[in-house]
Amino acid sequence: MGALRAKIQEAENDRLFNERRDMRRKQIGSGDRSEKIRTYNFPQDRLTDHRINFNAHNLPKIMEGNMEELYNELEARELALFEEGATS
């Protein structure tokens, strides 16, 4: 009976370990260039947000924290997705 209990516990530990490993991998990602969220292109004075294909100019202003234009665009896209989902 003790051996059976140990095997069941080992199987449960393995299952939990695999779940946690998979969850960590999803959160961390692979680090590929394709996973980039934003690109700061100083020679062209441009910020690109790759998630929503948005470009903004005047990098010195953006680097000082003035990102309202980006935040407004992200909020508009999120609202559009929400409304799209509500009508489906």
RAKANOR-V669212 format. One record per residue. RES is the residue in one letter. PHI is phi in degrees with one decimal (NA if undefined). PSI is psi in whole degrees, -180 to 180 (none if undefined). D_LAST is the distance of its C-alpha to the last C-alpha in Angstrom with 1 decimal. Layout:
res=RES phi=PHI psi=PSI d_last=D_LAST
res=RES phi=PHI psi=PSI d_last=D_LAST
This chain:
res=M phi=NA psi=-39 d_last=53.7
res=G phi=-64.6 psi=-38 d_last=53.7
res=A phi=-66.3 psi=-40 d_last=52.9
res=L phi=-63.4 psi=-44 d_last=49.9
res=R phi=-62.0 psi=-41 d_last=48.7
res=A phi=-65.2 psi=-40 d_last=49.2
res=K phi=-66.7 psi=-40 d_last=47.2
res=I phi=-64.6 psi=-43 d_last=44.3
res=Q phi=-64.8 psi=-41 d_last=44.4
res=E phi=-63.8 psi=-42 d_last=44.6
res=A phi=-63.8 psi=-41 d_last=41.6
res=E phi=-65.5 psi=-42 d_last=39.5
res=N phi=-62.6 psi=-41 d_last=40.8
res=D phi=-63.0 psi=-43 d_last=39.8
res=R phi=-61.3 psi=-47 d_last=36.3
res=L phi=-63.1 psi=-42 d_last=35.9
res=F phi=-60.0 psi=-45 d_last=37.5
res=N phi=-65.2 psi=-40 d_last=35.1
res=E phi=-61.6 psi=-47 d_last=32.0
res=R phi=-65.3 psi=-40 d_last=33.3
res=R phi=-61.1 psi=-45 d_last=34.4
res=D phi=-64.6 psi=-40 d_last=31.0
res=M phi=-63.6 psi=-43 d_last=29.3
res=R phi=-62.9 psi=-43 d_last=32.0
res=R phi=-61.7 psi=-39 d_last=31.5
res=K phi=-66.4 psi=-38 d_last=27.8
res=Q phi=-73.7 psi=-39 d_last=28.6
res=I phi=-79.1 psi=-41 d_last=31.6
res=G phi=78.7 psi=-173 d_last=30.4
res=S phi=-97.7 psi=-14 d_last=33.0
res=G phi=82.5 psi=9 d_last=34.2
res=D phi=-66.2 psi=156 d_last=33.5
res=R phi=-61.1 psi=-28 d_last=33.4
res=S phi=-69.1 psi=-13 d_last=30.0
res=E phi=-92.0 psi=6 d_last=28.7
res=K phi=-63.2 psi=142 d_last=30.0
res=I phi=-91.7 psi=-48 d_last=27.9
res=R phi=-135.0 psi=151 d_last=30.2
res=T phi=-123.1 psi=131 d_last=33.3
res=Y phi=-105.0 psi=108 d_last=36.0
res=N phi=-104.7 psi=97 d_last=38.0
res=F phi=-69.3 psi=-42 d_last=41.2
res=P phi=-59.9 psi=-31 d_last=43.1
res=Q phi=-101.5 psi=5 d_last=40.3
res=D phi=52.9 psi=50 d_last=39.6
res=R phi=-138.1 psi=141 d_last=35.8
res=L phi=-112.1 psi=132 d_last=33.1
res=T phi=-122.2 psi=128 d_last=30.2
res=D phi=-100.5 psi=111 d_last=27.1
res=H phi=-74.6 psi=-20 d_last=25.9
res=R phi=-67.4 psi=-35 d_last=22.5
res=I phi=-120.9 psi=8 d_last=21.3
res=N phi=53.3 psi=55 d_last=24.1
res=F phi=-117.3 psi=136 d_last=25.8
res=N phi=-119.5 psi=140 d_last=29.5
res=A phi=-134.1 psi=151 d_last=31.7
res=H phi=-116.2 psi=172 d_last=35.5
res=N phi=77.5 psi=64 d_last=38.5
res=L phi=-58.6 psi=-38 d_last=38.6
res=P phi=-57.6 psi=-40 d_last=41.5
res=K phi=-66.1 psi=-42 d_last=39.4
res=I phi=-65.3 psi=-43 d_last=36.4
res=M phi=-65.5 psi=-23 d_last=38.8
res=E phi=-79.6 psi=-4 d_last=40.2
res=G phi=107.3 psi=2 d_last=36.8
res=N phi=-85.1 psi=85 d_last=35.5
res=M phi=-116.5 psi=25 d_last=31.9
res=E phi=-58.0 psi=-39 d_last=30.1
res=E phi=-60.4 psi=-44 d_last=28.8
res=L phi=-65.9 psi=-46 d_last=27.2
res=Y phi=-60.5 psi=-41 d_last=25.8
res=N phi=-63.2 psi=-41 d_last=24.4
res=E phi=-66.6 psi=-43 d_last=22.7
res=L phi=-60.9 psi=-43 d_last=21.3
res=E phi=-65.3 psi=-41 d_last=20.0
res=A phi=-63.4 psi=-42 d_last=18.4
res=R phi=-65.9 psi=-41 d_last=16.6
res=E phi=-64.6 psi=-42 d_last=15.5
res=L phi=-63.1 psi=-41 d_last=14.3
res=A phi=-63.1 psi=-42 d_last=12.4
res=L phi=-64.8 psi=-40 d_last=10.7
res=F phi=-63.2 psi=-46 d_last=10.1
res=E phi=-65.8 psi=-36 d_last=8.7
res=E phi=-63.5 psi=-41 d_last=6.4
res=G phi=-69.3 psi=-33 d_last=5.2
res=A phi=-71.6 psi=-28 d_last=5.6
res=T phi=-87.7 psi=-13 d_last=3.8
res=S phi=-76.3 psi=none d_last=0.0
